[in-house]
Amino acid sequence: HLDATTRTSDWLSQQLSELQMRVEESQEKLVRYQKEHGILGIDEKQNIITSKLDELNKELTAAEGDRMQKESVYRLAGSGDPDLLSNLDSSSPVVKLRSQEEDLHRQLAQVSVHFQPTYPKVVEIKQQLDAVEADLKAEITRLAAKYRKDYLAALGREKLLRASLESQKTEENRLNESAIEYSLLKRDVDSNR
């Protein structure tokens, strides 16, 4: 009876040491995997990545809307139509210059009825009109360049956000894959325990 108990005890001791080795091996694999993949706490990290992904998605949507709006303004400004430009920005000098231009055209029409084109008053109004038209053209060019710059900045921001979003998606996929492997290793540790 003593002999059977001793054999059973030896067998149990051997089984226990084998199980301890399995537990240690599975724990080492789990720890090594955590270190290699930078896993601290899956749920916590996953929540951070998911919230970043949501935030980037919202920012990208806003950036796309902003880019579209600035692109349409840029396209309208590129037409060079002073009336369109004055509608885009009522505080721009285009409005004032356009008003001066119309006033000078009216004055020129009035004096041209009574005087020859070489008359000093007609020449003076033509010179003023030429100056206003040159200023108007310069202002239109300046505004078109400004709207183009705004559009390109919005386009650049949209591209950066899109790249960040794609990077974040890749990171989330990598983390999901790591989480699956981590769960398998953890379950192995728990099972051996």
C-alpha contacts under 8 A as a table, 3 or more apart, distances in Angstrom:
res1	aa1	res2	aa2	distance
1	H	4	A	5.19
1	H	5	T	6.29
2	L	5	T	5.10
2	L	6	T	6.14
3	D	6	T	5.11
3	D	7	R	6.24
4	A	7	R	5.12
4	A	8	T	6.13
5	T	8	T	5.06
5	T	9	S	6.00
6	T	9	S	4.98
6	T	10	D	6.09
7	R	10	D	5.09
7	R	11	W	6.08
8	T	11	W	5.05
8	T	12	L	6.05
9	S	12	L	5.09
9	S	13	S	6.05
10	D	13	S	5.02
10	D	14	Q	6.16
11	W	14	Q	5.09
11	W	15	Q	6.16
12	L	15	Q	4.97
12	L	16	L	5.92
13	S	16	L	4.98
13	S	17	S	6.18
14	Q	17	S	5.23
14	Q	18	E	6.22
15	Q	18	E	5.09
15	Q	19	L	6.12
16	L	19	L	5.10
16	L	20	Q	6.07
17	S	20	Q	4.94
17	S	21	M	6.15
18	E	21	M	5.09
18	E	22	R	6.24
19	L	22	R	4.94
19	L	23	V	6.09
19	L	192	N	6.78
19	L	193	R	7.81
20	Q	23	V	5.07
20	Q	24	E	6.11
21	M	24	E	5.04
21	M	25	E	6.01
22	R	25	E	5.04
22	R	26	S	6.02
22	R	192	N	6.57
23	V	26	S	5.21
23	V	27	Q	6.00
23	V	189	V	5.95
23	V	192	N	5.42
23	V	193	R	5.99
24	E	27	Q	5.06
24	E	28	E	6.03
25	E	28	E	5.04
25	E	29	K	6.19
26	S	29	K	5.04
26	S	30	L	6.15
26	S	185	L	6.97
26	S	188	D	6.62
26	S	189	V	5.28
26	S	192	N	7.89
27	Q	30	L	5.01
27	Q	31	V	6.09
27	Q	186	K	7.99
27	Q	189	V	5.96
28	E	31	V	5.11
28	E	32	R	5.93
29	K	32	R	5.08
29	K	33	Y	6.00
29	K	185	L	7.31
30	L	33	Y	5.13
30	L	34	Q	6.15
30	L	182	Y	6.93
30	L	185	L	5.70
30	L	186	K	6.56
30	L	189	V	7.86
31	V	34	Q	5.03
31	V	35	K	6.24
32	R	35	K	5.17
32	R	36	E	6.11
33	Y	36	E	5.11
33	Y	37	H	6.07
33	Y	182	Y	7.26
34	Q	37	H	5.42
34	Q	38	G	5.66
34	Q	39	I	4.77
34	Q	40	L	7.04
34	Q	182	Y	7.52
35	K	38	G	5.14
35	K	39	I	6.62
37	H	178	S	7.10
39	I	42	I	6.35
39	I	45	K	7.97
40	L	45	K	7.45
41	G	44	E	5.47
41	G	45	K	6.07
42	I	45	K	5.28
42	I	46	Q	5.79
42	I	179	A	6.48
43	D	46	Q	5.07
43	D	47	N	6.08
44	E	47	N	5.23
44	E	48	I	6.42
45	K	48	I	5.10
45	K	49	I	6.22
46	Q	49	I	5.13
46	Q	50	T	5.97
46	Q	172	E	7.38
46	Q	175	L	7.22
47	N	50	T	5.09
47	N	51	S	6.01
48	I	51	S	5.23
48	I	52	K	6.11
49	I	52	K	5.03
49	I	53	L	6.07
49	I	168	Q	7.20
49	I	171	E	7.72
49	I	172	E	6.35
50	T	53	L	4.97
50	T	54	D	6.23
50	T	172	E	7.27
51	S	54	D	5.05
51	S	55	E	6.10
52	K	55	E	5.03
52	K	56	L	6.04
52	K	168	Q	7.57
53	L	56	L	5.18
53	L	57	N	6.09
53	L	165	L	6.51
53	L	168	Q	6.11
53	L	169	K	7.02
54	D	57	N	5.06
54	D	58	K	6.31
55	E	58	K	5.21
55	E	59	E	6.21
56	L	59	E	5.00
56	L	60	L	5.96
56	L	161	L	6.77
56	L	164	S	7.42
56	L	165	L	5.85
57	N	60	L	5.12
57	N	61	T	6.25
57	N	165	L	6.76
58	K	61	T	5.17
58	K	62	A	6.31
59	E	62	A	5.11
59	E	63	A	6.01
59	E	161	L	7.32
60	L	63	A	4.90
60	L	64	E	6.04
60	L	158	E	6.23
60	L	161	L	5.69
60	L	162	R	6.47
61	T	64	E	5.16
61	T	65	G	6.40
62	A	65	G	5.18
62	A	66	D	6.19
63	A	66	D	4.99
63	A	67	R	5.99
63	A	154	A	6.86
63	A	157	R	6.97
63	A	158	E	5.35
64	E	67	R	5.06
64	E	68	M	6.13
64	E	158	E	6.17
65	G	68	M	5.16
65	G	69	Q	6.22
66	D	69	Q	5.19
66	D	70	K	6.14
66	D	154	A	6.68
67	R	70	K	5.12
67	R	71	E	5.86
67	R	151	Y	6.19
67	R	154	A	4.96
67	R	155	L	5.71
67	R	158	E	7.33
68	M	71	E	5.00
68	M	72	S	6.23
69	Q	72	S	5.31
69	Q	73	V	6.39
70	K	73	V	5.06
70	K	74	Y	5.99
70	K	147	Y	7.11
70	K	150	D	6.67
70	K	151	Y	5.00
70	K	154	A	7.39
71	E	74	Y	4.95
71	E	75	R	6.10
71	E	148	R	7.86
71	E	151	Y	5.42
72	S	75	R	5.06
72	S	76	L	6.18
73	V	76	L	5.11
73	V	77	A	6.05
73	V	88	L	7.40
73	V	147	Y	6.76
74	Y	77	A	5.03
74	Y	78	G	6.01
74	Y	144	A	6.59
74	Y	147	Y	4.95
74	Y	148	R	5.45
74	Y	151	Y	6.63
75	R	78	G	4.98
75	R	79	S	6.66
76	L	79	S	5.39
76	L	80	G	7.59
76	L	81	D	7.94
76	L	84	L	6.89
76	L	85	L	7.48
77	A	80	G	5.71
77	A	81	D	7.24
77	A	84	L	7.30
77	A	85	L	6.03
77	A	140	I	7.62
77	A	143	L	7.10
77	A	144	A	5.10
77	A	147	Y	7.11
78	G	144	A	5.73
80	G	85	L	7.59
80	G	140	I	6.32
80	G	141	T	7.73
80	G	144	A	7.76
81	D	84	L	5.42
81	D	85	L	6.38
82	P	85	L	4.99
82	P	86	S	6.04
82	P	94	V	6.73
82	P	98	R	7.25
82	P	136	L	7.95
82	P	140	I	7.04
83	D	86	S	5.19
83	D	87	N	6.34
84	L	87	N	5.11
84	L	88	L	6.29
85	L	88	L	4.98
85	L	89	D	6.42
85	L	94	V	7.12
85	L	140	I	7.54
86	S	89	D	5.42
86	S	90	S	5.38
86	S	92	S	6.93
86	S	94	V	5.80
86	S	95	V	5.25
87	N	90	S	5.95
89	D	92	S	5.58
90	S	95	V	6.42
91	S	95	V	7.29
92	S	95	V	6.20
92	S	96	K	7.81
93	P	96	K	5.27
93	P	97	L	6.05
93	P	139	E	7.22
94	V	97	L	5.02
94	V	98	R	5.76
94	V	136	L	6.23
94	V	139	E	6.60
94	V	140	I	7.23
95	V	98	R	5.15
95	V	99	S	6.25
96	K	99	S	5.11
96	K	100	Q	6.26
97	L	100	Q	5.02
97	L	101	E	6.03
97	L	132	V	6.40
97	L	133	E	7.89
97	L	135	D	7.49
97	L	136	L	5.96
98	R	101	E	5.00
98	R	102	E	6.24
98	R	136	L	7.25
99	S	102	E	5.21
99	S	103	D	6.19
100	Q	103	D	5.03
100	Q	104	L	6.08
100	Q	132	V	7.18
101	E	104	L	5.16
101	E	105	H	6.16
101	E	129	L	6.25
101	E	132	V	6.22
101	E	133	E	6.87
102	E	105	H	5.08
102	E	106	R	6.23
103	D	106	R	5.12
103	D	107	Q	6.24
104	L	107	Q	4.97
104	L	108	L	5.98
104	L	125	I	6.59
104	L	128	Q	7.51
104	L	129	L	5.95
105	H	108	L	5.07
105	H	109	A	6.15
105	H	129	L	7.32
106	R	109	A	5.16
106	R	110	Q	6.30
107	Q	110	Q	5.10
107	Q	111	V	6.26
107	Q	125	I	7.43
108	L	111	V	5.33
108	L	112	S	5.84
108	L	122	V	6.44
108	L	125	I	6.22
108	L	126	K	7.17
109	A	112	S	5.18
109	A	113	V	6.51
110	Q	113	V	5.62
110	Q	114	H	7.34
111	V	114	H	5.43
111	V	115	F	5.89
111	V	121	K	7.64
111	V	122	V	6.41
112	S	115	F	5.15
112	S	116	Q	6.40
112	S	117	P	6.78
112	S	122	V	6.73
115	F	119	Y	6.19
115	F	122	V	7.35
116	Q	119	Y	5.46
116	Q	122	V	7.56
117	P	122	V	5.90
117	P	123	V	6.78
118	T	122	V	6.72
118	T	123	V	6.19
119	Y	122	V	5.36
119	Y	123	V	6.23
120	P	123	V	5.04
120	P	124	E	6.01
121	K	124	E	5.06
121	K	125	I	6.25
122	V	125	I	5.26
122	V	126	K	6.17
123	V	126	K	5.08
123	V	127	Q	6.17
124	E	127	Q	5.13
124	E	128	Q	6.25
125	I	128	Q	5.01
125	I	129	L	6.00
126	K	129	L	4.93
126	K	130	D	6.06
127	Q	130	D	5.04
127	Q	131	A	6.19
128	Q	131	A	5.10
128	Q	132	V	6.18
129	L	132	V	5.12
129	L	133	E	6.04
130	D	133	E	5.10
130	D	134	A	6.10
131	A	134	A	5.09
131	A	135	D	6.18
132	V	135	D	5.01
132	V	136	L	5.98
133	E	136	L	4.91
133	E	137	K	6.06
134	A	137	K	5.09
134	A	138	A	6.17
135	D	138	A	5.07
135	D	139	E	6.07
136	L	139	E	5.08
136	L	140	I	6.10
137	K	140	I	5.08
137	K	141	T	6.21
138	A	141	T	5.08
138	A	142	R	6.12
139	E	142	R	4.94
139	E	143	L	6.06
140	I	143	L	5.16
140	I	144	A	6.05
141	T	144	A	5.12
141	T	145	A	6.20
142	R	145	A	5.16
142	R	146	K	6.19
143	L	146	K	4.91
143	L	147	Y	6.08
144	A	147	Y	5.19
144	A	148	R	6.04
145	A	148	R	5.02
145	A	149	K	6.13
146	K	149	K	5.10
146	K	150	D	6.25
147	Y	150	D	5.01
147	Y	151	Y	6.08
148	R	151	Y	5.04
148	R	152	L	6.12
149	K	152	L	5.15
149	K	153	A	6.12
150	D	153	A	5.15
150	D	154	A	6.23
151	Y	154	A	5.12
151	Y	155	L	6.08
152	L	155	L	4.92
152	L	156	G	6.03
153	A	156	G	5.08
153	A	157	R	6.20
154	A	157	R	5.10
154	A	158	E	6.15
155	L	158	E	5.09
155	L	159	K	6.24
156	G	159	K	5.12
156	G	160	L	6.25
157	R	160	L	5.14
157	R	161	L	6.17
158	E	161	L	5.15
158	E	162	R	6.07
159	K	162	R	5.04
159	K	163	A	6.17
160	L	163	A	5.13
160	L	164	S	6.15
161	L	164	S	4.97
161	L	165	L	6.02
162	R	165	L	5.04
162	R	166	E	6.24
163	A	166	E	5.15
163	A	167	S	6.13
164	S	167	S	4.99
164	S	168	Q	6.03
165	L	168	Q	5.00
165	L	169	K	6.14
166	E	169	K	5.01
166	E	170	T	6.24
167	S	170	T	5.09
167	S	171	E	6.20
168	Q	171	E	4.91
168	Q	172	E	6.12
169	K	172	E	5.03
169	K	173	N	6.18
170	T	173	N	5.10
170	T	174	R	6.13
171	E	174	R	5.05
171	E	175	L	6.09
172	E	175	L	5.01
172	E	176	N	6.07
173	N	176	N	5.02
173	N	177	E	6.23
174	R	177	E	5.18
174	R	178	S	6.15
175	L	178	S	4.91
175	L	179	A	5.93
176	N	179	A	4.97
176	N	180	I	6.34
177	E	180	I	5.28
177	E	181	E	6.53
178	S	181	E	5.23
178	S	182	Y	5.90
179	A	182	Y	4.90
179	A	183	S	5.96
180	I	183	S	5.15
180	I	184	L	6.36
181	E	184	L	5.13
181	E	185	L	6.27
182	Y	185	L	5.15
182	Y	186	K	6.03
183	S	186	K	5.02
183	S	187	R	5.99
184	L	187	R	5.15
184	L	188	D	6.21
185	L	188	D	4.99
185	L	189	V	6.31
186	K	189	V	5.02
186	K	190	D	6.18
187	R	190	D	5.03
187	R	191	S	5.94
188	D	191	S	5.06
188	D	192	N	6.11
189	V	192	N	5.22
189	V	193	R	6.10
190	D	193	R	5.02
